[in-house]
Amino acid sequence: MIEIDGSFGEGGGQLLRYSVALAALLGEEVRVYNIRAKRGNPGLRPQHLSAVKFIAQLVKAQVDGLRVGSTEIVFRPTRKRLEGGTYTVDIGTAGSVILFLQATLPVLAAAREKLRLEVRGGTSVRWSPPYHYFERVLLPLFGKAGVKTSSRLVRHGFYPEGGGVVQVAVEPSYPLQPLRLEKSEDISSVQGVSYVGNLPCEIAVRQASSAKAVLERSGYPVGQIVHDCDTPSVGRGTGIVLWARVGEGVVGGDSLGEKGKPAEKVGAEAAEGLLKSLRLRVPVDPHAADNLVIYMSLASGESYFETSESTLHLETALELCRQILGSEYRVDKYPDGIKVRVRGVGFVP
């Protein structure tokens, strides 16, 4: 049985979700203890249960301790390979759809046939990537490793109501290929989506105008920033996601609106976040970096990418994959960023 201390490193929900996903792929039992022990409200929260329950459904796993507040679970899969088909999951709260998908995609990509999934929950919530960042930044990066996934936003879901809907299609993707992304002077014009739900469209326009002004003052060309004012929404909210291609990679920046927060500040925040990566010419931004580690560790041979800085999420993902998979990693730090190298295990379902 694999044993994972859920309090090490970042010590949050990511560690739990990835531990269960990797155990499901390997067909091995895993015990995760001290779950979120360093948090103010330790143990499992409702938003963590949905991913574990769904992965358990996929691999017909028995799970002990799967309840709100539990600080330990034991996950026992009874099959490694899942069939294709269509699935629907309702997180039931404004829990992040994207964090759910980050945990489940590595498992879904191991299906024998094409699989379709509809997830309901929060699509723009604090402390998690918004939907358009997932679609425009993360999925293209996953695709560089051979993950065959597409997605569609059906309905926005803002905090606290949730209720958003995302549809995903995943094709069999293993074995994965090495990911190799280096700094580059080849930087595309910035694209983006500025969106509102059940609020005046002029807010989206102001967000986009502010972001464009910040980027152009810094000397970066701006292409089209779409004003999305028509996508159905549960609740009210706003946000903006920006992205640009850097060499073979994609970097992004995003910001969410809040009550009392001017639209101009929302746009400027997203632009400043993107500029941190553009100025260093890195192909991966720090928010995407930890998401790539699981695919690099499952691929065959050496993968690498450059990014602006290390984060605790990145360090935790690297160490977790080493413990469970036996992958090897090295992080080289430079004055203008870091290079992450991973030697994967060549996983085949």
N, C-alpha and C positions, 0 to 999 in steps of 0.2 A: 504493500500500500504506500502511495506517495503521501508524505506529511508536509504541510505548508503552514508556517506561522503567519497568520493573516495580519499581524501587527508590524511586520518588517517593512522597511522602505516607506513607500507612500501610504501603505496600510489602509487603503480604502476599498471601495467596491470593485475597482478595476482588478485588483489582485484576486479577489474571490471569483469574478466572472472569468478571467483568463485561466485560472486554475481548473475550473470546471470544464471549460472548453477544451483545454489540452488533455485532460483526463478522458473526456468523451472521445476525442480523436484517437488516443492511444488504446482505449478500451481498458483502462486501469482504474482501480479504486483510488480515491483521493480523500484525505481528511484535511480540512482547513479549520484551524482553531485560532482563537484570539481575533475573531473577525471584527474589524473596525474598532479594535480595543482602544485606540488612541483618540477616537472621536468623542464628542460631547454626548452623543446618543449611540453608544456602542451596539454592536450586533447588527443583524439583518434588518433592513428597512423594506417597506413594501416594494420599492422600485428595484431592489436587488432580487426579490423572489421570482419575478417574471422571467428573467433570463435563465436562472437555474432551473426553474420548472420546465421551461420550453426545451432546453437542452436535454433534460432528463426524459422528456417525452420523445425526443428524436432518437435517443439511444436506449430507450426503455430502461432507464436507471432507477434504482431504489435510492432514496435520499433520506437520511436521518437528520433531524434537527432543522428542517426547513420550515421555519416560522419566524414571524417578526420578533426581533429582540434576541434571537439565538446567536451565540458567539462561536458555535461549532457546527459543522455539517460533515457528514460522510456521504460521498457520492459514489455509487456502485453501478457502472454501466453494464448492461448485459449484451449489447451488440455494438459493433464499431461502425458499420456502414448503414446509412439510411437510404431509403428509397426517395424518389422524386415525389412531386405532388403539390398540393396547395394547402397552406396553413394560414390561420388567422390568430393573432395574439392581441389581447387588450390589456395593456399595462394597468388600466383602471384608475390612474392618477395622472398628474402632469410629469410623471417620471419620464426620463429622456428616451425617446425612440432610438436616437443615435447611439447612446451608450449600450442599449439593448442589442443593436445591430453589430456594434464593434465586437461584442462577446460571441454572438451567434454565427457571424459570417464565416469564420474559419471552419466551423463544423458544417454549415450548410454547403460549403464548397466541396465537401467530401462526399456528397450524395452521388448515387449511381446515375441519376438522371436529373434533368432540369427541375428546379424547385421554385415555387412562387410563394411569397409571404406578404401578408398585409399586417402591419403593426399599428396599433392605436395608442396614443399617449401624447407626450409633450414633444413638439418639434422645434421650439425656441424657448429654452429654459436656461437659467443661470447655471454656471459651472459645467456646461456640456456643449459640444459643438452644435450649432444650429443646422437645420437640414441642408441648406444650400452649400455649406462648407463640406458636409459629407459628400454631396453629389459632385461638387466641382473641384474639390481638393483631394479628399481621401480616396474616393473610388478610382480616379485616374492613377493615383500612386499605387493603390492595391493592384491595379491592372498591370503596372510595370513588373509586378512579381508573378503575373499570370492568373490573378483572380478574375473570374468572368462574372461580373455583376452589373446590373443596371437598376435604376430606381426612379420613382415618380412621386412627387408630392401631390396628394389629393386634397388635403385640408390642413391648414395651419392649426397648431395646438399650443396655446400660450399658457403660462402659469397664471392662476392656479387651476384653471379648468381642465387643461389637457385636451383630449378629444381630437388631436390631430391624426391624420392618416397618411402613412407612407407605404407604398407598394414596392417590393423588391423582387427581382428575378435573379437566380443564381444558377450557373451551369457548373458541371463537374470541372474542377480546376487543378487537381493534383496530378502529377508532381509539380510543385512551384519552381519558378526559375529565379536565379540570383538577381537581386536588386542592386544596381550600381548607378548612383547619382552623385555627380560632382558639381562644384561651383562652375558658373558659366557667365560670360559676358552677354550671352544670347538671352535677352529678357524681352518678353512680349509686352504689348500694351495691356493695361489693367482692365479687366472686365468685372462686372458685378451685378448683384440683385439687391435693390432696396425695396423692402416690402412692408405692408401694413395689413392689419386684420381688423375690420370693423372700426376703422378710423379714417379721417380724411386723407385722400391721396397726396395732398400737398406736403404731408409729413415725409412721405417717401421721396418726393422731389427734393425737399430741403436736405435730407440725409445724403442723397446722391450728390447734390451740388457741393455740399461741404466737403465730402470725401474727394471729389474731383479737384477742388481748389487746393487741398493739402498736397495731393499727389503731384499736381502740375507745378506747384511752387517748388517742389523738390526735384523737378526735372524729369518726371516719369510720365510718358504718354498714357492717356486714358481713352479706352475704346468706349464700348457701350455699357452703361450701368442701367439695367432694366428697372422700370418702376412697376412693381407687382402690387396692384391694388385690387385685383379681382379674384385671387384664389380664395375659396371659402375658408372660414375661420371659426373656431370655437373660442370665445373670449376676444379680448382686444389686446393688441400689441404691435410692436414695430421692430425692425432690425435691418441690418445691412451686412452683406458678405461680399468681399472683394477677393480677386485672385489674379495671378499672373503666372505664366510659364517662365521658368528659369532653366535653361538647358533642357534636360530630359525630365525635370521635375516640375512641380506646381506648388506655389506657396499661397497662403491666404491670410486674410485679416477679417475680423468680424466684430460687431457690437450689437447689443440689444437695447431697445428703448426702455425707459422706466418712467414712472410718474414723476413729473417735475424735471426731467432730463431733456434739455433742448435737442431738437432733431439735429442741429448743427454739431452738437457735441457727439452724438451717436455716430454720425458720418466721419468726423475727425478721428475718433478713437479707432475705428476700423482701418482708416488710412494709415495712421501711425503704426498700428500693429503690423500691417503689410510692409511698411517701409523698413522695419527692422530687418526683414529678410532680404528685401531688394537691395539695400545698401551693402550688404555683405555678399550678395550674389549667390546665396545658398539655394539649393533646389528643394529643400524640405524645411518647413517652419517648425518651431519647437512644439507646437500643439499637435502636429501630425507625427512627430518623430516616434513617440512611444507606440503609436498605432501600427507602425511598420515592423516592429521588432518580432512579433509573433510570426509574421509571414517570412521574414528573413531567417528565423530560426528553424522553420519548417522546410525551407527551400534547401537545395543541394549546393554545396560549395560556399564560397565567400561572397557575401553581400556587403555593401557599404553605402553610406550617404553622408553628406555634410549638412550641418545645421548651425544655427547661431549660438545655441547654448544647451547645456545639459539641464534636465529637470528631474525631480524626484520620481515622477511617473516613468520617465525613460529609464532611469537607473533600476527602478523596481521591475519593469518589464524585462530588461536584460537579465537580471539575476533570477527572476522567476523561470524564464525559459531555460536558463542554464540548469537550474535545479530539476526541472521536470523532464526536459528533453535531452539534456546533455550537450546543448549547443555551447559554443565558445564565443566570447566577445572581447573587444578592446575598444576603449574610447581614448582618442588622441586629442588633447586640448591645445588650441592655438590662440594667439591674441585676438583673432577675428573669427572665432567659431570653433567647432569641434568636428571630428570625423569619427563616425561609429562604424565599426567593423564587426560582422557576425559570421561565424562559420556554422551553417545550418546542417541539419541531420538528414536531409533528403527524404522527408516523410512521404510514404505512399499508403493510402488507405488499404 
